[in-house]
Amino acid sequence: MNIGRSKIIAIVTGFISIAICIAYLLLITIFDFRTFLNDQLSNFT
């Protein structure tokens, strides 16, 4: 029983860490795109 429970906890922890990683990459991509967009708008005017 403990082996099964610890395996489930390890899988859930892995999914949580992957979700945090993907969310971090999406946030970095969005903020980087906003910086690029702001630079383009600044050069336009």
Buried (B, 14 or more C-beta within 10 A) or exposed (E): EEEEEEEEEEEEEEEEEEEEEEEEEEEEEEEEEEEEEEEEEEEEE
